[in-house]
Amino acid sequence: MQAMATRRIFFTSSKFRIILKQVATFQREVEKDVTKYNHGTLIRLQNELVAIGREEFRSMATSFLGEKLRDIDELRDLIISLRDRYIGLWTQNITKAFATAEDSVEGVQNKLNRGRGILQRIFAALFGDDGERARAEAALKSNMAGIVRTRLTPVETSDGTIVKKRVIFRIGLVQHVKMLAKTMPANFFREADSLLLKYEARQKRVPRAQRLFRISNPGGVPESAETCLLVQGRVLTADALMFVQRNLSPNLFHPNCRHHILRSFKETLDTYDGRYGPVLTLKDVQKFVGSNKIRLRSRPNPYAIPV
């Protein structure tokens, strides 16, 4: 289990670390001088990351099945199907991130290639004096985003009141790839553990209403969401676990999350002795809603791990 816990955190391949350094170098060069952007280099880096992800998820599936689970046909087929789905998700996410990076840089490069005179006249009309124009042009050049998001941000109006406005923000390409390389392996093992737990429960004929799940307690993790802190180390029913994943914001198992479902926990409602505290039911976790830092999501989280 220790080896598996390590694999949950990040891709382990030395190839991945090398290619990520190449992506970081490319990003720094382009943000410093947008004319150094090369479409062929971007596509090469994208394809190499996709290939590395394919190797990593295959290795994870083999590691998870090990010697004991490999001969269980039903479980092996489920894990292989899960592996293939995550390879597809990795390819989709990397392609989207690199397409965003391309869009955020290539448009600027095309304008520069058509002539700085035209671009400077546009900046002059928009931003006025030379100093402001230079700052605006520099900001535009350094816009090599890996993904674009919006978030509600408190903004002070002219009369001093604070209102929330939706603001566009951009995550750098390297930062976004690192987030994917932490989150997707963790999600793969969470789903694999969930499949194993469900398989074992069916073998023992434990109905879903009786199934319990314990969340790991890695200690004080800086990026932990409030929901994670509330349920870490706790025992939840199946309905409660799905609710905190799907319906709470911030939800359990957020990007970069280090919490997972403990597959070593085998208790049911009938056998649990309360050593980890009282069982959290759906009604219990619904009470979290309305606190200062936890609210209902506007739409259910589509990436919740089914249990």
CORVEN-V834437 format. One record per residue. N is the residue number from 1. RES is the residue in one letter. PSI is psi in radians with two decimals (* if undefined). BURIAL is # if it has 24 or more other ideal C-beta (glycine too) atoms within 12 Angstrom, else .. Layout:
n=N res=RES psi=PSI burial=BURIAL
n=N res=RES psi=PSI burial=BURIAL
This chain:
n=1 res=M psi=-0.51 burial=.
n=2 res=Q psi=-0.74 burial=.
n=3 res=A psi=-0.70 burial=.
n=4 res=M psi=-0.69 burial=#
n=5 res=A psi=-0.64 burial=.
n=6 res=T psi=-0.72 burial=.
n=7 res=R psi=-0.36 burial=#
n=8 res=R psi=-0.42 burial=#
n=9 res=I psi=-0.67 burial=#
n=10 res=F psi=2.79 burial=#
n=11 res=F psi=2.43 burial=#
n=12 res=T psi=-0.18 burial=.
n=13 res=S psi=2.36 burial=#
n=14 res=S psi=-0.52 burial=.
n=15 res=K psi=-0.69 burial=.
n=16 res=F psi=-0.76 burial=#
n=17 res=R psi=-0.67 burial=.
n=18 res=I psi=-0.82 burial=.
n=19 res=I psi=-0.57 burial=#
n=20 res=L psi=-0.65 burial=#
n=21 res=K psi=-0.67 burial=.
n=22 res=Q psi=-0.69 burial=#
n=23 res=V psi=-0.74 burial=#
n=24 res=A psi=-0.74 burial=#
n=25 res=T psi=-0.79 burial=.
n=26 res=F psi=-0.77 burial=#
n=27 res=Q psi=-0.76 burial=#
n=28 res=R psi=-0.74 burial=.
n=29 res=E psi=-0.74 burial=.
n=30 res=V psi=-0.69 burial=#
n=31 res=E psi=-0.47 burial=#
n=32 res=K psi=-0.69 burial=.
n=33 res=D psi=1.82 burial=.
n=34 res=V psi=-0.36 burial=#
n=35 res=T psi=-0.22 burial=.
n=36 res=K psi=-0.02 burial=.
n=37 res=Y psi=2.33 burial=#
n=38 res=N psi=2.08 burial=.
n=39 res=H psi=-0.71 burial=.
n=40 res=G psi=-0.69 burial=.
n=41 res=T psi=-0.72 burial=#
n=42 res=L psi=-0.77 burial=#
n=43 res=I psi=-0.68 burial=.
n=44 res=R psi=-0.81 burial=.
n=45 res=L psi=-0.72 burial=#
n=46 res=Q psi=-0.83 burial=#
n=47 res=N psi=-0.64 burial=.
n=48 res=E psi=-0.65 burial=#
n=49 res=L psi=-0.68 burial=#
n=50 res=V psi=-0.78 burial=#
n=51 res=A psi=-0.70 burial=.
n=52 res=I psi=-0.74 burial=#
n=53 res=G psi=-0.69 burial=#
n=54 res=R psi=-0.77 burial=#
n=55 res=E psi=-0.73 burial=#
n=56 res=E psi=-0.80 burial=#
n=57 res=F psi=-0.57 burial=#
n=58 res=R psi=-0.72 burial=#
n=59 res=S psi=-0.69 burial=#
n=60 res=M psi=-0.75 burial=#
n=61 res=A psi=-0.76 burial=#
n=62 res=T psi=-0.75 burial=.
n=63 res=S psi=-0.71 burial=#
n=64 res=F psi=-0.77 burial=#
n=65 res=L psi=-0.69 burial=#
n=66 res=G psi=-2.68 burial=.
n=67 res=E psi=-0.63 burial=.
n=68 res=K psi=-0.63 burial=.
n=69 res=L psi=-0.23 burial=#
n=70 res=R psi=-0.52 burial=.
n=71 res=D psi=0.00 burial=.
n=72 res=I psi=1.78 burial=.
n=73 res=D psi=-0.83 burial=.
n=74 res=E psi=-0.82 burial=.
n=75 res=L psi=-0.70 burial=#
n=76 res=R psi=-0.76 burial=#
n=77 res=D psi=-0.67 burial=.
n=78 res=L psi=-0.73 burial=#
n=79 res=I psi=-0.66 burial=#
n=80 res=I psi=-0.71 burial=#
n=81 res=S psi=-0.72 burial=.
n=82 res=L psi=-0.75 burial=#
n=83 res=R psi=-0.84 burial=#
n=84 res=D psi=-0.64 burial=.
n=85 res=R psi=-0.72 burial=.
n=86 res=Y psi=-0.55 burial=#
n=87 res=I psi=-0.74 burial=#
n=88 res=G psi=-0.73 burial=.
n=89 res=L psi=-0.71 burial=#
n=90 res=W psi=-0.82 burial=#
n=91 res=T psi=-0.77 burial=#
n=92 res=Q psi=-0.79 burial=.
n=93 res=N psi=-0.71 burial=#
n=94 res=I psi=-0.75 burial=#
n=95 res=T psi=-0.74 burial=#
n=96 res=K psi=-0.74 burial=#
n=97 res=A psi=-0.76 burial=#
n=98 res=F psi=-0.56 burial=#
n=99 res=A psi=-0.67 burial=#
n=100 res=T psi=-0.74 burial=#
n=101 res=A psi=-0.73 burial=#
n=102 res=E psi=-0.80 burial=#
n=103 res=D psi=-0.66 burial=#
n=104 res=S psi=-0.29 burial=#
n=105 res=V psi=-0.72 burial=#
n=106 res=E psi=-0.63 burial=#
n=107 res=G psi=-0.69 burial=.
n=108 res=V psi=-0.76 burial=#
n=109 res=Q psi=-0.73 burial=#
n=110 res=N psi=-0.70 burial=.
n=111 res=K psi=-0.73 burial=.
n=112 res=L psi=-0.67 burial=#
n=113 res=N psi=-0.51 burial=.
n=114 res=R psi=-0.24 burial=.
n=115 res=G psi=2.15 burial=.
n=116 res=R psi=-0.43 burial=.
n=117 res=G psi=-0.77 burial=.
n=118 res=I psi=-0.80 burial=.
n=119 res=L psi=-0.69 burial=#
n=120 res=Q psi=-0.64 burial=.
n=121 res=R psi=-0.63 burial=.
n=122 res=I psi=-0.80 burial=.
n=123 res=F psi=-0.65 burial=#
n=124 res=A psi=-0.72 burial=.
n=125 res=A psi=-0.63 burial=.
n=126 res=L psi=-0.70 burial=.
n=127 res=F psi=-0.08 burial=.
n=128 res=G psi=-2.08 burial=.
n=129 res=D psi=2.93 burial=.
n=130 res=D psi=-0.69 burial=.
n=131 res=G psi=-0.81 burial=.
n=132 res=E psi=-0.65 burial=.
n=133 res=R psi=-0.74 burial=.
n=134 res=A psi=-0.72 burial=.
n=135 res=R psi=-0.69 burial=.
n=136 res=A psi=-0.72 burial=#
n=137 res=E psi=-0.70 burial=#
n=138 res=A psi=-0.71 burial=.
n=139 res=A psi=-0.67 burial=.
n=140 res=L psi=-0.69 burial=#
n=141 res=K psi=-0.61 burial=#
n=142 res=S psi=0.29 burial=#
n=143 res=N psi=0.98 burial=#
n=144 res=M psi=1.43 burial=#
n=145 res=A psi=2.62 burial=#
n=146 res=G psi=-0.41 burial=#
n=147 res=I psi=2.64 burial=#
n=148 res=V psi=2.31 burial=.
n=149 res=R psi=2.93 burial=.
n=150 res=T psi=2.67 burial=.
n=151 res=R psi=2.71 burial=.
n=152 res=L psi=2.15 burial=.
n=153 res=T psi=2.31 burial=.
n=154 res=P psi=2.24 burial=.
n=155 res=V psi=2.35 burial=.
n=156 res=E psi=2.22 burial=.
n=157 res=T psi=3.09 burial=.
n=158 res=S psi=-0.48 burial=.
n=159 res=D psi=0.13 burial=.
n=160 res=G psi=-0.10 burial=.
n=161 res=T psi=2.69 burial=.
n=162 res=I psi=2.16 burial=.
n=163 res=V psi=2.72 burial=.
n=164 res=K psi=2.19 burial=.
n=165 res=K psi=2.59 burial=.
n=166 res=R psi=2.08 burial=.
n=167 res=V psi=2.39 burial=.
n=168 res=I psi=2.33 burial=.
n=169 res=F psi=2.72 burial=.
n=170 res=R psi=2.39 burial=#
n=171 res=I psi=2.25 burial=#
n=172 res=G psi=2.68 burial=#
n=173 res=L psi=-0.85 burial=#
n=174 res=V psi=-0.77 burial=#
n=175 res=Q psi=-0.71 burial=#
n=176 res=H psi=-0.73 burial=#
n=177 res=V psi=-0.71 burial=#
n=178 res=K psi=-0.73 burial=#
n=179 res=M psi=-0.76 burial=#
n=180 res=L psi=-0.70 burial=#
n=181 res=A psi=-0.32 burial=#
n=182 res=K psi=-0.78 burial=#
n=183 res=T psi=-0.78 burial=#
n=184 res=M psi=-0.73 burial=#
n=185 res=P psi=-0.69 burial=#
n=186 res=A psi=-0.75 burial=#
n=187 res=N psi=-0.64 burial=#
n=188 res=F psi=-0.84 burial=#
n=189 res=F psi=-0.59 burial=#
n=190 res=R psi=-0.81 burial=#
n=191 res=E psi=-0.70 burial=#
n=192 res=A psi=-0.76 burial=#
n=193 res=D psi=-0.71 burial=#
n=194 res=S psi=-0.71 burial=#
n=195 res=L psi=-0.72 burial=#
n=196 res=L psi=-0.76 burial=#
n=197 res=L psi=-0.71 burial=#
n=198 res=K psi=-0.68 burial=#
n=199 res=Y psi=-0.81 burial=.
n=200 res=E psi=-0.66 burial=.
n=201 res=A psi=-0.69 burial=#
n=202 res=R psi=-0.67 burial=.
n=203 res=Q psi=-0.62 burial=.
n=204 res=K psi=0.00 burial=.
n=205 res=R psi=0.76 burial=.
n=206 res=V psi=2.05 burial=.
n=207 res=P psi=2.72 burial=.
n=208 res=R psi=-0.65 burial=.
n=209 res=A psi=-0.36 burial=.
n=210 res=Q psi=-0.19 burial=.
n=211 res=R psi=2.40 burial=#
n=212 res=L psi=2.64 burial=#
n=213 res=F psi=2.33 burial=#
n=214 res=R psi=2.33 burial=#
n=215 res=I psi=2.41 burial=#
n=216 res=S psi=2.83 burial=#
n=217 res=N psi=1.46 burial=.
n=218 res=P psi=0.04 burial=.
n=219 res=G psi=-2.88 burial=.
n=220 res=G psi=1.77 burial=.
n=221 res=V psi=2.15 burial=.
n=222 res=P psi=-0.69 burial=.
n=223 res=E psi=0.12 burial=.
n=224 res=S psi=2.38 burial=#
n=225 res=A psi=2.81 burial=#
n=226 res=E psi=-0.67 burial=.
n=227 res=T psi=-0.73 burial=#
n=228 res=C psi=-0.76 burial=#
n=229 res=L psi=-0.55 burial=#
n=230 res=L psi=-0.58 burial=#
n=231 res=V psi=-0.09 burial=#
n=232 res=Q psi=2.36 burial=#
n=233 res=G psi=-0.02 burial=.
n=234 res=R psi=2.87 burial=#
n=235 res=V psi=2.24 burial=#
n=236 res=L psi=2.63 burial=#
n=237 res=T psi=2.93 burial=#
n=238 res=A psi=-0.76 burial=#
n=239 res=D psi=-0.68 burial=#
n=240 res=A psi=-0.72 burial=#
n=241 res=L psi=-0.72 burial=#
n=242 res=M psi=-0.62 burial=#
n=243 res=F psi=-0.79 burial=#
n=244 res=V psi=-0.41 burial=#
n=245 res=Q psi=-0.79 burial=#
n=246 res=R psi=-0.63 burial=#
n=247 res=N psi=-0.28 burial=#
n=248 res=L psi=2.56 burial=#
n=249 res=S psi=2.08 burial=#
n=250 res=P psi=2.50 burial=#
n=251 res=N psi=2.79 burial=#
n=252 res=L psi=2.56 burial=#
n=253 res=F psi=0.85 burial=#
n=254 res=H psi=2.98 burial=#
n=255 res=P psi=2.38 burial=#
n=256 res=N psi=0.13 burial=#
n=257 res=C psi=2.42 burial=#
n=258 res=R psi=0.05 burial=#
n=259 res=H psi=2.66 burial=#
n=260 res=H psi=2.99 burial=#
n=261 res=I psi=2.21 burial=#
n=262 res=L psi=1.96 burial=#
n=263 res=R psi=-0.20 burial=#
n=264 res=S psi=-0.18 burial=.
n=265 res=F psi=2.03 burial=#
n=266 res=K psi=0.17 burial=.
n=267 res=E psi=2.75 burial=#
n=268 res=T psi=3.07 burial=#
n=269 res=L psi=-0.59 burial=#
n=270 res=D psi=-0.55 burial=.
n=271 res=T psi=-0.24 burial=.
n=272 res=Y psi=2.29 burial=#
n=273 res=D psi=0.07 burial=.
n=274 res=G psi=0.24 burial=.
n=275 res=R psi=-0.38 burial=.
n=276 res=Y psi=0.35 burial=.
n=277 res=G psi=3.02 burial=.
n=278 res=P psi=2.64 burial=.
n=279 res=V psi=2.31 burial=#
n=280 res=L psi=2.07 burial=#
n=281 res=T psi=3.09 burial=.
n=282 res=L psi=-0.73 burial=.
n=283 res=K psi=-0.63 burial=.
n=284 res=D psi=-0.84 burial=.
n=285 res=V psi=-0.43 burial=#
n=286 res=Q psi=-0.42 burial=.
n=287 res=K psi=-0.31 burial=.
n=288 res=F psi=-0.52 burial=#
n=289 res=V psi=2.40 burial=.
n=290 res=G psi=-0.20 burial=.
n=291 res=S psi=2.93 burial=.
n=292 res=N psi=-0.53 burial=.
n=293 res=K psi=0.01 burial=.
n=294 res=I psi=2.30 burial=#
n=295 res=R psi=3.02 burial=.
n=296 res=L psi=2.47 burial=.
n=297 res=R psi=2.60 burial=.
n=298 res=S psi=-0.57 burial=.
n=299 res=R psi=2.54 burial=.
n=300 res=P psi=2.53 burial=.
n=301 res=N psi=2.04 burial=#
n=302 res=P psi=-0.17 burial=.
n=303 res=Y psi=0.25 burial=#
n=304 res=A psi=2.48 burial=#
n=305 res=I psi=2.05 burial=#
n=306 res=P psi=2.37 burial=#
n=307 res=V psi=* burial=#
